[in-house]
Amino acid sequence: MTIEVRELAVPAAYDDGTQEWATFAEMVEVRNAVLAHRWGGDASHAITAREAYGTASSQDDERLVYLGGWLDGRLVARGFVELSRHEALHIAGVDVLVRPDARRRGVGTALWRTIEGILDADGRTTVQAWVDHRTGDGPVLEAPTGFGSVPRDASEVRFLENLGFRLEQVERMSELRLDEAIEQLERLRTQALPHARGYAIRTWTGRTPPELLEQLAVLHQRMSTDAPAAGLDHEEEAWDAGRVERIEEIEERRGREMLRAVAIHEATGRLVAFTTLVVASPDRPVYQHDTLVHGEHRGHRLGMLVKIANLLALAERIPRGARVLTWNAEENRPMLGVNESLGFRAIGYEGAWQLVRADAP
Ligand SMILES: CC(C)(COP(=O)(O)OP(=O)(O)OC[C@H]1O[C@@H](n2cnc3c(N)ncnc32)[C@H](O)[C@@H]1OP(=O)(O)O)[C@@H](O)C(=O)NCCC(=O)NCCS
């Protein structure tokens, strides 16, 4: 049995017929096989090679390193390292995926050893990893926050604990079946509107209007400090209009559509709340991204109102069968409260893991 691990080159162009492209596309298949296995055969978490290439070819704000793991000549594993460029230069995000039929043969560990070399070379002393689990029964490992848990005997939990990672936080993964929620959304909107006098709600699809970019950047920056992070090391992110434009450009390159809803404080014209949905295709889950209400404007039900406005815009975009997925810290009562009332239900839990590398050079 031979194990080989090597860094994968990002192909120079999409589907350019090179060997590099073939390996890149095969790596996406490995990712999709692992995700389908995790979700009990549900293939709707698969991404396309175009989406993966949109990510891989956009490296202005993070350096992304892809690794392949071969077992007896067959690509069975993918490693991924995310190295921020603007802030938190001592922190890295990692992900290791091994095909179910190739596990417990040391491939995951071999990938991790190669990743350690990348972390050393880049001075990254703190490593973070996020792993989803379906809801289920059985023994659990509780989050140190006191909120939420993950299955104690899952392969990925054993693997990360074995490497010295510590579970820091648990996020609840929830799903909304939009068709079933519409009436409730309309009702909640009517109830919430009187609390939000003096604010206007606005929605759009695709690029943010240029005059709002700077203000949206400010809210993105606040997201990096205001969302609960438990024991996860983090630093305030530096956002400007250009960074907002770049994330929108990446979604376009991935072939995805962004739906935004914002709240504007009418007296000052300031943007004070935003929320984002990302649509890959009508038959795939829609991802809820960040939602934030500026600290000085909380208590007016703006979080709920921007979410409702965006979900109703989504219902126009996908008239039937839309499913929306969202991740929230299990201790984030205000956000969970909004989501529960909208009709979101838990379908899984995500462990947020951290390793502080005492032995890093
Ligand atoms: C976690 C994962 C990457 C491990 O890959 P792997 O190739 O099986 O890992 P290894 O063979 O190197 O195992 C290393 C150690 O992890 C632990 N481990 C891994 N799977 C385990 C399991 N099912 N039960 C108990 N311990 C397990 C063991 O200590 C193992 O060492 P051992 O086999 O000598 O006892 C793989 O299960 C996977 O891809 N899971 C889904 C993706 C994921 O969530 N990855 C983690 C994100 S970083």
PDBQT file of the ligand as one rigid body, heavy atoms in Angstrom, charges set to zero:
ROOT
HETATM    1  C1  LIG A 401     -11.493  12.439   9.296  1.00  0.00    +0.000 C 
HETATM    2  C2  LIG A 401     -10.899  11.745   8.052  1.00  0.00    +0.000 C 
HETATM    3  C3  LIG A 401     -10.225  12.802   7.211  1.00  0.00    +0.000 C 
HETATM    4  C4  LIG A 401      -9.834  10.711   8.518  1.00  0.00    +0.000 C 
HETATM    5  O1  LIG A 401      -9.185  10.181   7.362  1.00  0.00    +0.000 OA
HETATM    6  P1  LIG A 401      -8.389   8.772   7.428  1.00  0.00    +0.000 P 
HETATM    7  O2  LIG A 401      -7.599   8.646   6.190  1.00  0.00    +0.000 OA
HETATM    8  O3  LIG A 401      -9.357   7.698   7.762  1.00  0.00    +0.000 OA
HETATM    9  O4  LIG A 401      -7.416   9.028   8.668  1.00  0.00    +0.000 OA
HETATM   10  P2  LIG A 401      -6.237   8.117   9.184  1.00  0.00    +0.000 P 
HETATM   11  O5  LIG A 401      -6.328   6.753   8.577  1.00  0.00    +0.000 OA
HETATM   12  O6  LIG A 401      -4.971   8.857   8.980  1.00  0.00    +0.000 OA
HETATM   13  O7  LIG A 401      -6.587   8.012  10.738  1.00  0.00    +0.000 OA
HETATM   14  C5  LIG A 401      -5.890   8.766  11.727  1.00  0.00    +0.000 C 
HETATM   15  C6  LIG A 401      -6.445   8.529  13.110  1.00  0.00    +0.000 C 
HETATM   16  O8  LIG A 401      -7.708   9.211  13.284  1.00  0.00    +0.000 OA
HETATM   17  C7  LIG A 401      -8.519   8.427  14.193  1.00  0.00    +0.000 C 
HETATM   18  N1  LIG A 401      -9.722   7.940  13.478  1.00  0.00    +0.000 N 
HETATM   19  C8  LIG A 401     -10.044   8.178  12.197  1.00  0.00    +0.000 A 
HETATM   20  N2  LIG A 401     -11.222   7.601  11.902  1.00  0.00    +0.000 NA
HETATM   21  C9  LIG A 401     -11.654   6.987  13.018  1.00  0.00    +0.000 A 
HETATM   22  C10 LIG A 401     -12.800   6.227  13.339  1.00  0.00    +0.000 A 
HETATM   23  N3  LIG A 401     -13.754   5.955  12.435  1.00  0.00    +0.000 N 
HETATM   24  N4  LIG A 401     -12.924   5.761  14.607  1.00  0.00    +0.000 NA
HETATM   25  C11 LIG A 401     -11.976   5.998  15.518  1.00  0.00    +0.000 A 
HETATM   26  N5  LIG A 401     -10.851   6.694  15.260  1.00  0.00    +0.000 NA
HETATM   27  C12 LIG A 401     -10.700   7.201  14.029  1.00  0.00    +0.000 A 
HETATM   28  C13 LIG A 401      -7.687   7.266  14.634  1.00  0.00    +0.000 C 
HETATM   29  O9  LIG A 401      -6.978   7.675  15.770  1.00  0.00    +0.000 OA
HETATM   30  C14 LIG A 401      -6.766   7.094  13.437  1.00  0.00    +0.000 C 
HETATM   31  O10 LIG A 401      -5.565   6.425  13.747  1.00  0.00    +0.000 OA
HETATM   32  P3  LIG A 401      -5.532   4.785  13.713  1.00  0.00    +0.000 P 
HETATM   33  O11 LIG A 401      -6.195   4.341  12.464  1.00  0.00    +0.000 OA
HETATM   34  O12 LIG A 401      -4.062   4.506  13.761  1.00  0.00    +0.000 OA
HETATM   35  O13 LIG A 401      -6.276   4.375  14.925  1.00  0.00    +0.000 OA
HETATM   36  C15 LIG A 401     -12.017  11.006   7.277  1.00  0.00    +0.000 C 
HETATM   37  O14 LIG A 401     -12.769  10.206   8.147  1.00  0.00    +0.000 OA
HETATM   38  C16 LIG A 401     -12.954  11.909   6.517  1.00  0.00    +0.000 C 
HETATM   39  O15 LIG A 401     -12.676  12.293   5.378  1.00  0.00    +0.000 OA
HETATM   40  N6  LIG A 401     -14.106  12.323   7.138  1.00  0.00    +0.000 N 
HETATM   41  C17 LIG A 401     -15.035  13.256   6.500  1.00  0.00    +0.000 C 
HETATM   42  C18 LIG A 401     -14.387  14.623   6.241  1.00  0.00    +0.000 C 
HETATM   43  C19 LIG A 401     -14.093  15.430   7.472  1.00  0.00    +0.000 C 
HETATM   44  O16 LIG A 401     -14.978  15.801   8.203  1.00  0.00    +0.000 OA
HETATM   45  N7  LIG A 401     -12.804  15.721   7.734  1.00  0.00    +0.000 N 
HETATM   46  C20 LIG A 401     -12.327  16.443   8.888  1.00  0.00    +0.000 C 
HETATM   47  C21 LIG A 401     -12.200  17.906   8.583  1.00  0.00    +0.000 C 
HETATM   48  S1  LIG A 401     -10.601  18.507   8.928  1.00  0.00    +0.000 SA
ENDROOT
TORSDOF 0
